[in-house]
């Protein structure tokens, strides 16, 4: 009896290639192509350079910030009605809990008060941060305008409140001596 070997499960011998085999295979497939001469890109006019020459002198004049999209009347009405529905449902739930048990009403009212207080404190803190951010933005825009201005004396009025916030140290004293320019 002869043993039949299963080619799919048996390991195949690895085939070893040498350089001569690789060169012969490449020549038989026609893979060797002649080398092209080098190209210089000095003469080529790039599209980027064309686009850059077409840009306006001052980019700040051409870029306008996008205006925020206003909400539609339907969206405002929907959100208002959802808020009103939540308030009415909460009041009805409190009335129902008062009819069942004054202790249950007290518990619900306490939890609702704590949650409302927590949310209100968060909203007030965020509102104050937004107000401060607006002040900083106004301050920065004024500083930018002053940095480009040729007028004299307006900067000292701008810097005085800033200096008042810093401690009186050597750096502040050095600045004060350096900034007192007699006209």
Secondary structure as UniProt FT lines:
FT   TURN            7..9
FT   HELIX           19..29
FT   HELIX           47..53
FT   HELIX           59..62
FT   HELIX           73..100
FT   HELIX           102..148
FT   HELIX           154..165
FT   HELIX           170..179
//
